């Protein structure tokens, strides 16, 4: 009787399968991380694990094909599946998990080419954006390593919503008195709003290279700085918590929470916000910043696509020096018992308003200075909600 042919794979077949599996980490790492060195144990684990999987396929195919055809079919199947970017779907989900999806969508072709490895050039558009963003932020390694790296990244650690500042509670009597005093300028339309901060916390910075950006959403702050970083605008960022109050406009629609009602019937929004003091490496980046905010953080219509999370109708950023697109406004700085409030006016109205403020409260110390604000905020001062 003729003995049955030996269908067990030989050493050459096993070696081929091992190296197919051995190459798999490069496909996965290209799909979800910047191509970073992997540990030898990772390479061996992927190689051996994949080889075992393919050996199991040989036994499956042996039920239909005898001998070498089973090995050939398995090798062809292994190469085909290994060549496809299996981890691509994981990449978009990972970026979404980090809260950076909107940032990835701001990256244009030039940004992507700058940060994308050659191994990911054939990925779908959204995957290429996500890969380029992770590379730009130096988030590398496995998915878990990327998660840990993001939690330790300065953008995340510096711009995560903090607890309420101690001075809000420790000196609440002084603050509440100051707030009550500032109600009168609002009712008399000397100002449409103000910010209160502790005087000693105001940071020092280079006015030629710095913009001050105000908002109330910390995810927006992280996305803004991540976008700047990905587009090559490096900066030192100092966040400063402030208490803000401003008159609510009827053309904003119905309010989503309870508002303070003034004696004259007008409604007042009171909330904790922040100022980001963004000090760039180059003064020219101040102008580039303005362009990016207009394009990606300025809302022009409801549900407008392509914007950063919670973008405002009127972003509010200012500089203490003239800028190409900036409009001058006058800050009437009111100081009271270690705190300061910024009240803003059109320059042509500032003198009369300042004189009214001087007569309102003898406990106040006042001074004025000029800031240059973005066009959207300037239009708001003129009465346009967009």
C-alpha positions in Angstrom: 0.0 0.0 0.0 1.4 3.4 -1.0 1.9 5.6 2.1 -0.2 8.8 2.3 1.7 11.9 1.4 3.0 13.9 4.3 1.0 17.1 4.4 2.8 18.7 7.3 4.5 22.0 6.4 8.2 21.9 6.0 10.7 24.3 7.6 10.7 26.6 4.5 6.9 27.0 4.7 7.0 27.7 8.4 9.8 30.3 7.9 7.8 32.1 5.2 4.8 32.2 7.4 6.8 33.5 10.3 8.2 36.4 8.3 4.8 37.3 7.0 3.6 37.5 10.6 6.9 39.2 11.5 6.0 42.0 9.1 2.5 42.6 10.6 3.6 45.0 13.3 4.9 47.4 10.7 1.4 47.4 9.1 -0.3 48.0 12.4 2.1 50.6 13.7 1.9 52.5 10.4 -1.8 52.6 10.7 -2.1 53.7 14.3 1.2 55.3 15.3 4.2 57.1 14.1 6.7 54.4 13.0 8.6 54.1 16.3 11.1 51.3 17.3 9.3 48.2 18.7 10.7 45.9 21.3 12.1 42.6 20.0 9.6 40.8 22.2 6.8 42.6 20.3 8.2 41.5 16.9 8.6 37.9 18.1 5.1 37.8 19.6 3.5 39.1 16.4 5.6 36.8 14.2 5.0 33.6 16.2 1.4 34.3 16.8 0.7 35.0 13.1 2.6 31.9 12.1 0.6 29.7 14.4 -2.6 31.2 12.9 -1.5 30.4 9.4 -0.4 26.9 10.4 -4.0 26.4 11.6 -5.2 27.4 8.2 -3.1 24.7 6.6 -4.9 22.1 8.5 -8.2 23.6 7.5 -7.3 23.7 3.8 -5.9 20.2 4.1 -9.5 19.0 4.4 -10.1 20.2 0.8 -6.6 20.2 -0.7 -3.8 17.6 -0.1 -0.2 18.4 0.0 1.6 21.5 -1.2 -1.5 23.2 -2.6 -2.7 23.8 1.0 0.5 25.5 2.0 0.4 27.7 -1.2 -3.2 28.7 -0.5 -2.4 29.6 3.0 0.7 31.7 2.1 -1.4 33.6 -0.6 -4.1 34.2 2.0 -1.6 35.4 4.5 0.1 37.8 2.2 -3.2 39.2 1.0 -4.6 39.8 4.5 -1.3 41.2 5.8 -1.1 43.7 3.0 -4.4 45.3 3.8 -4.4 48.2 6.4 -6.3 46.2 9.0 -5.8 48.7 11.8 -7.1 51.7 9.9 -10.5 51.7 11.5 -8.9 51.8 14.9 -7.1 55.0 14.1 -10.1 57.2 13.6 -11.7 55.8 16.8 -8.5 56.4 18.8 -8.3 60.1 17.7 -12.0 60.5 18.5 -11.4 59.0 21.9 -8.7 61.6 22.6 -11.1 64.3 21.7 -9.2 65.4 18.6 -11.4 64.5 15.7 -12.2 68.1 14.8 -8.4 68.9 14.9 -7.6 66.1 12.5 -10.2 67.6 10.0 -8.4 70.9 10.0 -5.2 69.3 8.5 -4.9 70.1 4.8 -2.8 68.3 2.2 0.4 70.2 3.0 0.0 69.5 6.8 -0.6 65.8 6.1 2.4 65.5 3.7 4.6 67.1 6.4 3.7 64.6 9.1 2.5 61.4 7.3 4.9 58.4 7.0 5.3 57.0 3.5 3.8 53.7 4.7 0.4 55.4 5.3 0.2 57.3 2.0 -2.5 55.0 0.6 -4.8 55.2 3.6 -8.3 56.8 3.2 -8.4 60.6 3.7 -9.7 60.6 7.3 -7.1 58.0 8.3 -4.3 60.0 6.8 -5.5 63.0 8.7 -5.6 61.1 12.0 -2.2 59.5 11.5 -0.6 62.9 10.6 -2.1 64.5 13.7 -0.8 61.8 16.0 2.7 62.2 14.5 2.5 66.0 14.7 1.8 65.7 18.5 4.5 63.0 18.9 2.0 60.5 20.2 3.7 57.2 19.3 3.6 53.5 20.4 0.8 51.2 20.9 -2.8 52.4 21.4 -2.5 52.2 25.2 0.9 54.0 25.0 -0.7 56.7 23.0 -3.5 57.1 25.5 -1.0 57.4 28.3 1.2 59.8 26.3 -1.8 62.1 25.7 -2.8 62.2 29.3 0.8 63.3 30.1 1.0 65.7 27.1 1.4 69.4 28.1 -1.7 70.3 26.0 -3.8 67.9 28.0 -2.3 68.5 31.5 -2.2 72.3 31.2 -5.6 72.6 29.6 -7.8 70.2 31.5 -10.7 71.9 33.4 -9.3 72.7 36.8 -11.2 72.9 40.0 -12.7 76.2 40.9 -9.8 78.6 41.8 -9.3 79.0 45.5 -9.7 82.8 45.3 -13.3 82.3 44.2 -14.2 80.9 47.6 -11.6 82.4 49.9 -12.5 86.0 49.0 -16.1 85.5 48.0 -17.3 88.5 50.0 -15.0 90.9 48.1 -15.8 89.3 44.8 -19.5 89.5 45.4 -19.3 93.1 46.4 -17.3 93.8 43.3 -19.9 92.0 41.1 -22.7 94.0 42.6 -20.8 97.3 42.0 -20.2 96.3 38.4 -23.9 95.8 37.8 -24.4 99.5 37.5 -22.1 100.0 34.5 -24.0 97.2 32.8 -27.4 98.7 33.5 -26.3 102.1 32.3 -24.8 100.5 29.1 -21.3 101.8 29.9 -20.2 98.3 29.1 -21.8 95.1 27.7 -19.7 92.8 29.9 -16.6 92.4 32.1 -14.0 89.8 33.3 -12.8 89.6 36.9 -9.5 88.1 37.8 -7.1 88.3 40.8 -4.6 91.0 40.1 -1.6 89.0 41.3 -2.2 86.2 38.8 -1.8 88.3 35.6 1.2 86.8 33.9 4.1 88.5 32.2 4.6 88.0 28.5 6.1 89.5 25.4 3.4 91.7 23.9 4.9 91.4 20.3 4.5 87.6 20.3 1.4 87.1 22.4 -2.3 86.9 21.8 -4.9 86.5 24.6 -7.7 84.1 23.7 -10.9 83.9 25.7 -13.4 81.0 25.9 -15.1 78.8 28.4 -14.8 75.2 27.0 -11.6 73.3 27.8 -11.9 70.8 25.0 -12.0 73.7 22.7 -8.8 75.0 24.3 -7.0 71.6 23.8 -8.2 71.4 20.2 -7.0 75.0 19.5 -3.5 74.5 20.8 -3.2 71.0 19.2 -4.2 72.5 15.8 -1.6 75.3 16.2 1.0 72.7 17.1 0.1 70.5 14.1 0.3 73.5 11.8 3.8 74.5 13.0 2.9 77.3 15.4 4.8 76.5 18.6 4.0 78.5 21.7 4.1 78.8 25.4 0.5 78.7 26.8 -0.5 80.1 30.1 -4.2 79.6 31.1 -5.8 82.1 33.5 -9.3 81.4 35.0 -11.6 84.4 35.2 -15.2 85.1 36.1 -17.1 86.6 33.2 -20.4 88.4 32.9 -22.0 89.8 29.7 -25.4 90.9 28.5 -27.4 88.2 26.7 -28.5 89.1 23.2 -32.0 88.1 22.1 -30.8 87.2 18.6 -28.7 84.4 20.2 -31.9 82.3 20.6 -33.2 80.9 23.8 -30.7 80.5 26.6 -29.8 76.9 27.7 -29.6 77.8 31.4 -30.9 80.2 33.9 -29.6 83.8 33.5 -29.3 86.7 36.0 -31.9 89.3 35.5 -30.9 93.0 36.0 -33.2 95.6 37.5 -33.7 97.1 34.0 -35.0 93.7 32.7 -31.9 92.8 30.8 -30.5 89.3 31.2 -26.9 88.6 32.2 -24.7 85.5 31.6 -22.4 84.8 34.4 -19.9 82.0 34.0 -16.3 80.9 34.7 -14.1 81.2 31.6 -10.4 81.3 30.8 -7.9 83.4 29.0 -5.1 81.6 27.2 -2.0 83.7 27.0 -0.4 82.3 23.8 3.2 83.4 23.4 4.5 82.3 20.0 8.1 81.7 19.1 7.8 84.4 16.3 5.8 87.6 16.1 4.6 86.7 12.6 2.7 83.8 14.1 0.3 86.2 15.7 -1.0 87.0 12.2 -1.1 83.4 11.2 -3.1 82.6 14.4 -5.7 85.1 13.3 -6.1 83.4 9.9 -6.5 80.0 11.5 -9.1 81.1 14.1 -11.2 82.8 11.3 -11.1 79.6 9.3 -11.5 76.9 12.0 -12.8 78.6 15.2 -15.3 81.2 13.9 -18.9 80.1 13.5 -20.7 81.7 10.6 -23.8 79.4 10.4 -25.6 76.8 12.5 -24.0 73.4 12.3 -21.2 74.7 10.1 -18.8 71.8 9.3 -15.0 71.9 9.7 -14.8 73.9 12.9 -13.2 73.1 16.2 -15.4 71.9 19.0 -17.8 74.6 20.4 -16.6 77.4 18.2 -18.2 80.8 18.9 -20.0 83.2 16.6 -17.6 85.9 17.8 -14.3 84.4 19.0 -12.6 86.8 21.4 -8.9 87.3 21.2 -6.8 90.4 21.5 -3.3 91.7 21.3 -1.6 94.6 23.1 0.0 95.7 19.8 -1.5 96.6 16.4 -2.2 93.7 14.1 -3.1 93.5 10.4 -6.7 92.5 10.9 -7.2 93.8 14.5 -9.5 96.7 15.4 -8.6 99.0 18.3 -10.8 99.0 21.4 -10.2 100.7 24.7 -10.0 98.7 28.0 -11.2 100.6 31.0 -9.5 98.7 33.8 -11.3 98.8 37.2 -9.3 97.7 40.2 -10.8 96.9 43.6 -9.2 95.2 46.7 -6.7 93.1 44.7 -9.0 92.3 41.8 -9.3 93.7 38.3 -12.2 93.9 35.9 -11.8 94.6 32.2 -14.6 96.8 30.7 -14.3 97.3 27.0 -15.4 100.4 24.9 -15.2 101.7 21.4 -12.4 104.3 21.4 -14.6 107.2 20.4 -16.9 106.5 23.4 -14.2 105.7 26.0 -13.6 109.2 27.4 -17.3 109.8 28.4 -17.6 106.3 29.8 -14.4 106.6 31.8 -15.6 109.8 33.4 -18.9 108.1 34.4 -16.9 105.2 35.9 -14.7 107.6 37.9 -17.8 109.1 39.5 -19.5 105.8 40.3 -17.3 104.5 43.1 -14.5 106.1 45.1 -13.1 102.7 46.1 -12.2 102.0 42.5 -8.8 102.6 40.8 -9.1 103.1 37.1 -6.8 103.2 34.1 -7.2 102.8 30.3 -5.2 101.1 27.6 -5.7 100.0 24.0 -6.1 96.5 22.7 -6.5 95.2 19.1 -9.3 92.6 18.8 -10.4 90.2 16.0 -13.0 91.5 13.5 -15.8 89.3 14.8 -15.6 90.6 18.4 -15.3 94.2 17.1 -18.6 93.7 15.1 -20.2 92.4 18.3 -19.2 95.7 20.0 -21.0 97.4 17.1 -24.2 95.3 17.7 -23.7 92.5 15.2 -24.1 89.1 16.8 -22.0 87.5 14.0 
